[in-house]
Amino acid sequence: NVTEFLEWRDSRVLDEIAWYGWYIDYWMEGGLMRDIFTHQITTKEHFDDLLLKPFYNRKDLAIENYVDENTVVVPDYDPHCANGEISGG
């Protein structure tokens, strides 16, 4: 339905713009897995959900739903970058 699409589009447009900037940073940092909204280093589970659940809202995908507040997240990288398949930013 067109009305539902327009509502979804209007509620997501600023997040989508931020996502494009994040995507550039992602590759420039060698595939470092960060939260799209806060840019905090995040877990693979959270990162995968950010990419694989595009119709979930920002609240559902918030880093707080995946990482406890005082948890130190060990940096993780895209396997393609970590394995040397893609390099140089």
C-alpha positions as a printed Julia matrix, in Angstrom:
89×3 Matrix{Float64}:
  0.0     0.0    0.0
  1.41    3.37  -1.04
  0.3     5.19   2.12
  2.13    2.71   4.36
  5.25    3.01   2.23
  5.16    6.81   2.43
  4.78    6.66   6.23
  7.71    4.22   6.48
  9.81    6.36   4.15
  9.11    9.57   6.02
  9.92    8.0    9.39
 13.21    6.55   8.11
 14.65    9.16   5.76
 17.08   10.75   8.26
 18.25    7.34   9.47
 18.82    6.26   5.87
 20.94    9.36   5.21
 22.99    8.63   8.35
 23.32    5.01   7.21
 25.06    6.05   3.99
 27.64    8.06   5.95
 28.11    5.15   8.36
 28.62    2.78   5.42
 31.49    4.87   4.09
 33.08    4.98   7.57
 32.6     1.22   7.89
 34.76    0.46   4.88
 37.28    3.21   5.64
 37.82    1.62   9.07
 38.49   -1.78   7.51
 35.06   -3.23   8.24
 34.95   -2.36  11.94
 31.52   -3.38  13.27
 29.86   -0.29  14.75
 26.27    0.6   15.62
 24.75    2.62  12.79
 22.99    5.05  15.12
 25.58    5.68  17.85
 28.79    4.62  16.09
 29.76    2.6   19.18
 31.67   -0.62  18.56
 29.12   -3.42  18.66
 28.74   -7.19  18.63
 28.43   -9.35  15.53
 24.87  -10.31  16.53
 23.8    -6.66  16.72
 25.7    -5.77  13.56
 24.06   -8.6   11.63
 20.6    -7.52  12.81
 21.31   -3.93  11.72
 22.01   -5.17   8.21
 19.47   -7.98   7.96
 16.43   -6.33   9.55
 15.93   -3.14   7.54
 12.23   -2.85   8.42
 12.82   -2.9   12.18
 12.73    0.5   13.82
 15.53    2.34  15.56
 14.18    1.41  19.01
 14.16   -2.32  18.2
 17.71   -2.15  16.88
 19.13    0.03  19.68
 22.54   -1.08  20.91
 21.16   -1.24  24.47
 19.05   -4.23  23.39
 22.24   -6.14  22.55
 25.05   -4.82  24.75
 24.8    -4.16  28.48
 25.8    -0.65  29.51
 29.12   -1.52  31.2
 30.2    -4.18  28.74
 33.48   -3.66  26.92
 32.97   -4.86  23.37
 36.02   -6.33  21.67
 36.35   -4.84  18.19
 35.27   -7.22  15.44
 35.77   -6.77  11.71
 33.99   -7.82   8.56
 35.4   -11.26   7.66
 36.14  -10.09   4.12
 38.42   -7.38   5.51
 39.9    -9.52   8.29
 40.81  -12.27   5.81
 42.51   -9.84   3.44
 39.91  -10.16   0.67
 39.29   -6.39   0.79
 41.9    -3.89   1.91
 42.97   -0.31   1.69
 39.68    1.37   2.67
